[in-house]
C-alpha cells in the first residue's frame, strides 16, 4: 500500500503522466512478451541486439524520472509548466492533424 500512498502524494499532472505511461508501457510489454529479441510497437518490428527487458528497464527509469521532474515542478509552484509538459504532445498531435486536414482539403 506504500505505492498507493506515494502515488496519491504526487501532483495531478505527475499522476496523469505516470498512469498514461504505465498503461502504454504495459501494452507494449504485452506485445513483446513472446519473442525476447524482436521489439514490436504496433505494426513496427525490429530485430533487437539485446533482450527486450533492457528496453523496458530504461523506459521505466525514463517514466520515473519524468514523474519526479513533474512533481518537483509542482512543488516549486510551477504547476502550469508541469501541465504544459504533460499536455504538449497531445496538443501538438491535434495541431498537426488539424494542419494535415487543412492541407489535404480539395
VOBA-1610 file (N, C-alpha, C; in pm, whole numbers, padded with zeros to 5 digits, always signed):
BEGIN
Unk+00080-00120+00000Unk+00000+00000+00000Unk+00085+00127+00000Unk+00216+00112+00019Unk+00304+00228+00015Unk+00305+00291-00125Unk+00289+00207-00228Unk+00287+00259-00365Unk+00166+00349-00385Unk+00051+00309-00330Unk-00071+00388-00344Unk-00055+00522-00271Unk+00004+00520-00152Unk+00026+00643-00077Unk+00122+00736-00152Unk+00227+00679-00208Unk+00323+00758-00284Unk+00257+00818-00408Unk+00174+00739-00475Unk+00103+00788-00593Unk+00010+00904-00556Unk-00058+00893-00445Unk-00151+00998-00403Unk-00079+01125-00360Unk+00049+01115-00321Unk+00126+01233-00284Unk+00172+01313-00405Unk+00171+01252-00524Unk+00213+01321-00645Unk+00109+01425-00684Unk+00153+01530-00751Unk+00058+01629-00802Unk-00018+01568-00920Unk-00129+01629-00957Unk-00216+01573-01060Unk-00147+01556-01195Unk-00068+01651-01245Unk+00000+01627-01374Unk+00094+01506-01368Unk+00164+01491-01257Unk+00255+01376-01243Unk+00177+01246-01234Unk+00063+01247-01166Unk-00021+01127-01157Unk-00072+01086-01295Unk-00121+01184-01371Unk-00174+01154-01504Unk-00064+01103-01595Unk+00052+01168-01594Unk+00164+01123-01676Unk+00205+00980-01639Unk+00217+00953-01510Unk+00258+00820-01464Unk+00156+00715-01505Unk+00028+00744-01489Unk-00076+00648-01524Unk-00076+00618-01674Unk-00074+00722-01756Unk-00073+00702-01902Unk+00052+00626-01945Unk+00166+00662-01888Unk+00292+00597-01926Unk+00295+00450-01885Unk+00245+00419-01766Unk+00246+00280-01721Unk+00147+00195-01802Unk+00035+00254-01840Unk-00060+00180-01925Unk+00004+00152-02061Unk+00067+00253-02122Unk+00129+00230-02253Unk+00248+00135-02242Unk+00324+00144-02136Unk+00437+00053-02116Unk+00388-00091-02100Unk+00278-00109-02029Unk+00220-00242-02012Unk+00172-00298-02145Unk+00106-00215-02224Unk+00056-00261-02354Unk+00172-00299-02447Unk+00278-00221-02448Unk+00393-00253-02532Unk+00461-00380-02480Unk+00466-00397-02349Unk+00525-00518-02292Unk+00445-00641-02335Unk+00312-00632-02330Unk+00229-00745-02371Unk+00251-00780-02517Unk+00281-00681-02598Unk+00309-00705-02739Unk+00444-00774-02758Unk+00535-00757-02663Unk+00672-00806-02679Unk+00707-00925-02591Unk+00612-00981-02519Unk+00648-01085-02422Unk+00674-01221-02486Unk+00640-01241-02613Unk+00660-01372-02676Unk+00800-01393-02731Unk+00859-01292-02789Unk+00991-01305-02851Unk+01084-01201-02789Unk+01187-01247-02719Unk+01272-01157-02643Unk+01373-01080-02728Unk+01388-01115-02855Unk+01486-01045-02939Unk+01423-00978-03062Unk+01291-00965-03060Unk+01218-00888-03161Unk+01139-00782-03086Unk+01166-00656-03114Unk+01097-00546-03044Unk+00984-00496-03132Unk+00862-00496-03077Unk+00743-00456-03152Unk+00675-00338-03084Unk+00633-00242-03166Unk+00546-00134-03121Unk+00444-00115-03231Unk+00321-00155-03206Unk+00219-00151-03309Unk+00255-00247-03421Unk+00259-00196-03543Unk+00294-00281-03657Unk+00444-00278-03688Unk+00518-00195-03617Unk+00662-00184-03641Unk+00734-00297-03567Unk+00826-00364-03636Unk+00903-00474-03578Unk+01049-00455-03614Unk+01137-00474-03516Unk+01280-00462-03542Unk+01353-00571-03464Unk+01459-00624-03525Unk+01544-00722-03458Unk+01622-00651-03348Unk+01622-00707-03230Unk+01688-00643-03116Unk+01820-00712-03085Unk+01928-00635-03067Unk+02057-00698-03034Unk+02065-00744-02889Unk+01973-00696-02804Unk+01974-00737-02664Unk+01833-00780-02624Unk+01821-00829-02504Unk+01692-00874-02453Unk+01598-00755-02437Unk+01470-00776-02463Unk+01371-00668-02454Unk+01359-00608-02315Unk+01393-00683-02212Unk+01384-00630-02077Unk+01476-00510-02056Unk+01584-00503-02131Unk+01672-00386-02123Unk+01599-00260-02170Unk+01519-00272-02276Unk+01441-00158-02324Unk+01338-00115-02219Unk+01271-00214-02161Unk+01166-00181-02064Unk+01222-00125-01935Unk+01340-00170-01895Unk+01403-00114-01776Unk+01438+00033-01800Unk+01492+00065-01917Unk+01527+00203-01949Unk+01401+00290-01962Unk+01296+00236-02023Unk+01171+00312-02036Unk+01110+00338-01898Unk+01116+00241-01809Unk+01062+00260-01675Unk+01142+00366-01599Unk+01274+00364-01611Unk+01356+00467-01548Unk+01322+00605-01605Unk+01300+00614-01735Unk+01263+00739-01801Unk+01130+00791-01747Unk+01032+00704-01736Unk+00900+00742-01685Unk+00910+00790-01540Unk+00986+00718-01459Unk+01001+00757-01319Unk+01074+00891-01306Unk+01174+00914-01390Unk+01247+01041-01388Unk+01154+01156-01425Unk+01075+01140-01531Unk+00984+01248-01572Unk+00876+01271-01468Unk+00829+01165-01404Unk+00730+01181-01297Unk+00790+01262-01184Unk+00914+01233-01149Unk+00981+01306-01041Unk+00999+01454-01080Unk+01039+01479-01205Unk+01057+01617-01252Unk+00925+01693-01248Unk+00818+01630-01296Unk+00687+01696-01295Unk+00643+01727-01153Unk+00666+01634-01062Unk+00628+01656-00923Unk+00712+01768-00859Unk+00839+01775-00893Unk+00925+01883-00841Unk+00879+02018-00894Unk+00839+02024-01020Unk+00787+02149-01074Unk+00663+02194-00997Unk+00575+02100-00968Unk+00455+02134-00889Unk+00492+02181-00749Unk+00591+02116-00690Unk+00633+02152-00555Unk+00694+02292-00551Unk+00748+02337-00664Unk+00807+02471-00673Unk+00710+02573-00732Unk+00579+02545-00718Unk+00473+02634-00767Unk+00479+02659-00917Unk+00522+02561-00992Unk+00524+02568-01138Unk+00429+02464-01197Unk+00310+02457-01139Unk+00211+02358-01183Unk+00171+02381-01328Unk+00163+02506-01371Unk+00130+02536-01510Unk+00231+02479-01607Unk+00357+02491-01573Unk+00464+02435-01657Unk+00453+02283-01660Unk+00422+02225-01545Unk+00406+02080-01537Unk+00291+02033-01626Unk+00177+02104-01621Unk+00064+02071-01708Unk+00103+02086-01854Unk+00176+02190-01888Unk+00218+02213-02025Unk+00303+02097-02075Unk+00397+02052-01994Unk+00483+01940-02034Unk+00404+01811-02052Unk+00300+01791-01972Unk+00218+01670-01985Unk+00131+01678-02109Unk+00071+01794-02133Unk-00027+01807-02241Unk+00033+01845-02377Unk+00157+01894-02379Unk+00218+01939-02504Unk+00217+01835-02616Unk+00251+01709-02591Unk+00246+01612-02702Unk+00106+01595-02761Unk+00004+01599-02676Unk-00133+01583-02725Unk-00179+01708-02801Unk-00143+01825-02751Unk-00177+01949-02820Unk-00109+01953-02956Unk+00018+01916-02960Unk+00092+01915-03087Unk+00033+01815-03185Unk-00009+01699-03135Unk-00069+01599-03222Unk-00198+01653-03285Unk-00284+01715-03205Unk-00408+01769-03259Unk-00383+01884-03356Unk-00282+01966-03327Unk-00248+02074-03421Unk-00199+02018-03554Unk-00115+01914-03549Unk-00065+01855-03673Unk-00177+01787-03751Unk-00268+01721-03683Unk-00382+01659-03751Unk-00467+01768-03817Unk-00491+01877-03744Unk-00568+01989-03800Unk-00501+02050-03921Unk-00370+02070-03913Unk-00296+02123-04028Unk-00299+02027-04146Unk-00290+01899-04118Unk-00296+01799-04225Unk-00433+01802-04293Unk-00539+01812-04214Unk-00673+01820-04271Unk-00687+01945-04356Unk-00638+02058-04307Unk-00647+02182-04385Unk-00564+02175-04514Unk-00449+02111-04506Unk-00361+02100-04622Unk-00418+02008-04728Unk-00483+01900-04686Unk-00531+01800-04781Unk-00673+01828-04832Unk-00733+01938-04790Unk-00866+01971-04839Unk-00859+02007-04987Unk-00956+01959-05059Unk-00960+01986-05203Unk-01056+02098-05233
//
